């Protein structure tokens, strides 16, 4: 069981409001423009007609739920490959905690998956292959919507010639048991994803919330038939702030509700990949809003931060105001409610 002491876990209060999450049919003729609009506005959208078979996702969900139902000592046998493998409550190495347990796996090396039960490992590999293809197609639509070559962003996740492809790709399976002690307990604290793109699928239990640009937290209704796409920090830099990396968090289910289970694919580049605004995207006279850095440098810096920190802050450049620069609109800082 997840440890039942919740004193250090903050509460995540959220007003119920009408859904503001854009929905994009990935098979529609205007999908590229719709994807670009969603990434400029919210930084997050619901993807339908994505092509991942429902049976594949359902099988993985059932096998993952069976794994998390195992005795705690048995699950801890899969925690030796840190930061990969099994984890419970603790998130990262800098004191962040949440009401959850999880599996974190490397797509490129398989770290964290080698000791898992063979049926679960096989289901994870098959699902990852399918959702990885969706992530690639979404990156192509993003590039097209920006007026770039369709492969401009997808190639960064696929890797360069002579380098390990997908070195920054990971899959995370999060399990949030119902919390019997309080309502609004944070399952996973507010953060942005450092990668280029994230693709999430959950069961029918809600809890995911995103922060709008005006600072409001709004819930995202669960929809296991759809995938949810999230702009990462690296994509915000690559687009010089045109696309928005949105803060998000998860509230644990209340007592009596079914556990929430989600699977997230993170599309990140090779360690040596340069992360900087794409030259072909910059308008004449437009200045870069960020310093140049590599994915390896960014991850090294990110591992030293807390979940709610602005990881991009050390890489931002502050210019005099210019009418030619595309200024990002980061969400205001919101202190956690304890």
NORRARA-V756593 format. One record per residue. N is the residue number from 0. RES is the residue in one small letter. PHI is phi in radians with two decimals (999 if undefined). PSI is psi in radians with two decimals (999 if undefined). OMEGA is omega in whole degrees, 0 to 359 (none if undefined). Layout:
[[N/RES/PHI/PSI/OMEGA] [N/RES/PHI/PSI/OMEGA]]
This chain:
[[0/x/999/2.64/173] [1/x/-1.14/2.40/179] [2/x/-0.88/2.44/188] [3/x/-1.70/0.31/175] [4/x/-1.69/2.02/186] [5/x/-1.94/0.11/183] [6/x/-0.91/-0.76/182] [7/x/-1.44/0.01/183] [8/x/-1.64/2.13/181] [9/x/-1.24/2.79/176] [10/x/-1.59/2.63/182] [11/x/-2.16/1.49/179] [12/x/-1.36/2.49/184] [13/x/-2.64/2.21/178] [14/x/-1.28/2.51/176] [15/x/-1.41/2.08/181] [16/x/-2.36/2.88/179] [17/x/-1.05/2.56/182] [18/x/-1.11/2.36/178] [19/x/-2.06/0.19/183] [20/x/-1.43/2.09/178] [21/x/-1.15/2.60/175] [22/x/-2.00/2.27/181] [23/x/-2.17/2.17/173] [24/x/-1.45/1.89/185] [25/x/-1.15/-0.26/180] [26/x/-1.68/-0.06/184] [27/x/-1.36/2.65/180] [28/x/-1.03/-0.58/182] [29/x/-1.68/0.42/186] [30/x/-1.09/-0.68/183] [31/x/-1.08/-0.80/179] [32/x/-1.14/-0.69/180] [33/x/-1.16/-0.70/177] [34/x/-1.10/-0.80/180] [35/x/-1.08/-0.72/179] [36/x/-1.09/-0.74/180] [37/x/-1.14/-0.66/181] [38/x/-1.28/-0.54/176] [39/x/-1.27/-0.66/187] [40/x/-1.48/-1.08/185] [41/x/-1.82/-0.55/185] [42/x/1.45/0.28/188] [43/x/-2.82/2.43/177] [44/x/-2.72/2.79/176] [45/x/-1.60/2.23/181] [46/x/-1.85/2.15/176] [47/x/-1.92/2.92/183] [48/x/0.86/0.86/184] [49/x/-1.53/-0.36/175] [50/x/1.65/-0.06/177] [51/x/-1.41/2.10/183] [52/x/-1.03/2.36/180] [53/x/-1.07/-0.64/181] [54/x/-1.09/-0.62/179] [55/x/-1.15/-0.82/180] [56/x/-1.16/-0.70/180] [57/x/-1.13/-0.69/180] [58/x/-1.13/-0.75/179] [59/x/-1.11/-0.73/180] [60/x/-1.04/-0.77/181] [61/x/-1.14/-0.75/181] [62/x/-1.21/-0.65/178] [63/x/-1.17/-0.73/178] [64/x/-1.07/-0.68/178] [65/x/-1.14/-0.67/178] [66/x/-1.12/-0.81/183] [67/x/-1.23/-0.26/176] [68/x/-1.45/-0.10/179] [69/x/-1.18/2.77/175] [70/x/-1.01/2.58/185] [71/x/-0.99/-0.74/182] [72/x/-1.06/-0.65/179] [73/x/-1.18/-0.69/179] [74/x/-1.18/-0.61/181] [75/x/-1.15/-0.29/176] [76/x/-1.16/-0.25/181] [77/x/-1.84/0.38/184] [78/x/-1.90/0.28/188] [79/x/-1.53/-0.14/185] [80/x/-1.79/0.55/186] [81/x/-0.88/2.45/9] [82/x/-1.38/0.01/182] [83/x/-1.58/2.95/181] [84/x/1.67/-2.69/185] [85/x/-1.48/2.47/175] [86/x/-2.50/2.73/182] [87/x/-2.45/2.15/175] [88/x/1.20/-0.91/181] [89/x/-1.27/2.31/180] [90/x/-2.08/1.95/183] [91/x/1.29/-2.89/186] [92/x/-2.05/0.26/186] [93/x/-2.08/0.44/172] [94/x/1.70/-0.04/178] [95/x/-1.29/2.38/179] [96/x/-2.34/2.76/178] [97/x/-2.73/2.90/180] [98/x/-1.54/1.38/181] [99/x/-2.83/2.93/165] [100/x/-2.36/2.79/190] [101/x/-2.77/2.90/167] [102/x/-2.12/2.26/176] [103/x/-2.08/2.17/188] [104/x/-2.25/2.50/174] [105/x/-1.56/2.22/180] [106/x/-1.23/-0.72/186] [107/x/-1.23/-0.77/186] [108/x/-1.80/-0.26/183] [109/x/1.35/0.14/180] [110/x/-1.00/2.33/180] [111/x/1.63/-0.22/184] [112/x/-1.90/-0.27/190] [113/x/-1.13/-0.49/182] [114/x/-1.68/-0.03/182] [115/x/-1.19/2.74/176] [116/x/-0.96/2.35/185] [117/x/-0.90/-0.73/179] [118/x/-1.09/-0.70/179] [119/x/-1.18/-0.74/179] [120/x/-1.08/-0.74/180] [121/x/-1.14/-0.73/180] [122/x/-1.14/-0.68/178] [123/x/-1.11/-0.74/180] [124/x/-1.14/-0.73/181] [125/x/-1.19/-0.76/179] [126/x/-1.14/-0.75/180] [127/x/-1.04/-0.72/179] [128/x/-1.04/-0.74/182] [129/x/-1.22/-0.80/183] [130/x/-1.31/-0.46/175] [131/x/-1.12/-0.66/177] [132/x/-1.15/-0.68/176] [133/x/-1.08/-0.77/178] [134/x/-1.03/-0.70/178] [135/x/-1.13/-0.74/179] [136/x/-1.16/-0.63/177] [137/x/-1.13/-0.70/178] [138/x/-1.11/-0.62/176] [139/x/-1.14/-0.72/178] [140/x/-1.16/-0.67/177] [141/x/-1.05/-0.82/181] [142/x/-1.09/-0.76/179] [143/x/-1.08/-0.72/179] [144/x/-1.14/-0.40/178] [145/x/-1.59/-0.07/182] [146/x/1.44/0.34/180] [147/x/-1.72/2.95/170] [148/x/-1.02/2.38/187] [149/x/-1.01/-0.50/182] [150/x/-1.60/0.06/187] [151/x/-1.04/-0.71/181] [152/x/-1.59/-0.65/182] [153/x/-1.10/-0.62/180] [154/x/-1.09/-0.50/181] [155/x/-1.21/-0.57/177] [156/x/-1.42/-0.59/180] [157/x/-1.20/-0.39/180] [158/x/1.70/2.88/180] [159/x/-1.70/2.83/176] [160/x/-1.03/2.32/177] [161/x/1.49/-0.03/179] [162/x/-2.05/2.83/178] [163/x/-1.23/2.06/180] [164/x/-1.20/2.53/174] [165/x/1.11/0.49/183] [166/x/-1.07/-0.46/180] [167/x/-1.73/0.23/181] [168/x/-1.56/2.33/179] [169/x/-2.44/2.79/172] [170/x/-2.23/2.35/181] [171/x/-2.20/2.28/175] [172/x/-1.94/1.99/182] [173/x/-1.85/2.34/178] [174/x/-2.15/2.10/181] [175/x/-1.99/1.75/178] [176/x/-1.19/2.76/174] [177/x/-1.08/2.42/182] [178/x/-1.75/2.01/185] [179/x/-1.45/-0.12/190] [180/x/-1.72/-0.37/182] [181/x/-2.87/2.82/175] [182/x/-1.77/2.65/179] [183/x/1.35/0.29/179] [184/x/-1.21/2.37/181] [185/x/-1.26/2.14/174] [186/x/-1.44/-0.81/178] [187/x/-2.44/2.14/187] [188/x/-1.21/2.90/183] [189/x/-1.08/2.42/183] [190/x/-2.95/2.92/166] [191/x/-1.96/2.76/178] [192/x/-1.55/2.33/183] [193/x/-1.32/-0.35/186] [194/x/-1.26/-3.00/178] [195/x/-1.38/-0.82/182] [196/x/-2.59/2.62/175] [197/x/-2.23/2.49/179] [198/x/-2.25/2.08/188] [199/x/-2.03/2.52/171] [200/x/-2.37/2.36/180] [201/x/-2.25/2.96/173] [202/x/-1.40/-2.80/187] [203/x/-1.53/0.09/178] [204/x/-1.63/2.25/182] [205/x/-1.37/-2.94/180] [206/x/2.39/-0.45/180] [207/x/-1.23/2.37/178] [208/x/-2.36/2.54/176] [209/x/-2.15/2.67/178] [210/x/-1.71/2.21/176] [211/x/-1.38/2.96/184] [212/x/-1.18/-0.34/178] [213/x/-1.55/0.13/176] [214/x/1.61/-0.07/179] [215/x/-1.35/2.41/171] [216/x/-1.62/2.28/179] [217/x/-2.27/2.52/181] [218/x/-1.35/2.67/175] [219/x/-1.94/2.03/182] [220/x/-1.12/2.35/180] [221/x/-1.19/2.56/179] [222/x/-2.71/1.59/184] [223/x/-1.15/-0.22/178] [224/x/-1.47/-0.21/181] [225/x/-1.98/2.88/170] [226/x/-1.96/2.61/180] [227/x/-2.00/2.24/185] [228/x/-1.90/2.34/184] [229/x/-2.17/2.26/176] [230/x/-1.26/2.32/178] [231/x/-1.67/2.92/180] [232/x/-0.96/-0.74/183] [233/x/-1.10/-0.63/179] [234/x/-1.23/-0.59/175] [235/x/-1.06/-0.71/179] [236/x/-1.22/-0.80/182] [237/x/-1.03/-0.54/180] [238/x/-1.69/0.12/181] [239/x/0.95/0.74/175] [240/x/1.51/0.01/179] [241/x/-1.18/-0.75/175] [242/x/-1.67/2.59/192] [243/x/-1.99/2.15/176] [244/x/-1.46/1.99/190] [245/x/-1.66/2.44/174] [246/x/-1.29/2.49/178] [247/x/-2.58/2.86/181] [248/x/-2.74/3.02/180] [249/x/-2.34/2.28/173] [250/x/-1.65/2.38/181] [251/x/-1.20/2.61/177] [252/x/-1.08/2.55/177] [253/x/-1.35/2.88/179] [254/x/-0.94/2.37/178] [255/x/1.61/-0.20/179] [256/x/-1.65/2.77/177] [257/x/-1.19/2.63/177] [258/x/-1.09/2.62/174] [259/x/-1.65/2.37/177] [260/x/-2.31/2.20/180] [261/x/-2.32/2.64/178] [262/x/-2.21/2.18/184] [263/x/-2.14/2.24/172] [264/x/-1.72/2.23/178] [265/x/-1.91/2.06/179] [266/x/-1.65/1.76/179] [267/x/-2.08/2.82/185] [268/x/-1.58/-3.09/173] [269/x/-1.21/2.71/185] [270/x/-1.01/-0.58/184] [271/x/-1.54/-0.02/182] [272/x/-1.12/2.25/178] [273/x/-1.34/2.27/178] [274/x/-1.94/1.93/180] [275/x/-2.81/2.75/177] [276/x/-0.93/2.32/182] [277/x/-1.16/2.17/183] [278/x/-0.99/-0.65/183] [279/x/-1.24/-0.17/180] [280/x/-1.66/-0.42/185] [281/x/-1.28/2.35/176] [282/x/-1.36/2.88/180] [283/x/-1.04/2.20/179] [284/x/1.46/-0.07/181] [285/x/-1.34/2.25/181] [286/x/-1.62/2.61/175] [287/x/-1.20/2.43/178] [288/x/-1.59/-0.04/186] [289/x/-2.40/2.64/171] [290/x/-1.25/2.69/173] [291/x/-1.27/2.46/175] [292/x/-2.72/2.90/176] [293/x/-1.75/2.83/178] [294/x/-1.06/-0.66/178] [295/x/-1.09/-0.72/178] [296/x/-1.13/-0.69/182] [297/x/-1.18/-0.75/180] [298/x/-1.17/-0.63/177] [299/x/-1.06/-0.73/178] [300/x/-1.23/-0.68/183] [301/x/-1.13/-0.62/181] [302/x/-1.15/-0.29/180] [303/x/-1.59/-0.02/186] [304/x/-1.79/2.93/170] [305/x/-1.56/2.88/184] [306/x/-0.96/-0.83/187] [307/x/-1.42/-0.04/181] [308/x/-1.20/2.65/172] [309/x/-1.44/1.70/185] [310/x/-1.18/-0.43/181] [311/x/-1.39/-0.26/186] [312/x/-0.93/-0.79/181] [313/x/-1.17/-0.24/184] [314/x/-1.85/0.06/181] [315/x/-1.45/2.49/174] [316/x/-1.83/2.41/182] [317/x/-1.97/1.85/181] [318/x/-1.73/2.87/168] [319/x/-1.14/2.65/183] [320/x/-1.02/2.42/180] [321/x/-2.49/2.35/180] [322/x/-1.20/-0.30/182] [323/x/-1.54/-0.30/184] [324/x/-1.41/2.48/175] [325/x/-1.63/1.89/185] [326/x/-1.56/2.23/175] [327/x/-1.27/2.81/178] [328/x/-2.12/1.45/181] [329/x/-1.19/2.55/178] [330/x/-1.16/2.59/179] [331/x/-1.16/2.73/179] [332/x/-1.24/2.32/177] [333/x/-2.15/2.07/182] [334/x/-1.22/2.48/179] [335/x/-1.15/2.55/178] [336/x/-1.67/2.10/182] [337/x/-1.70/999/none]]
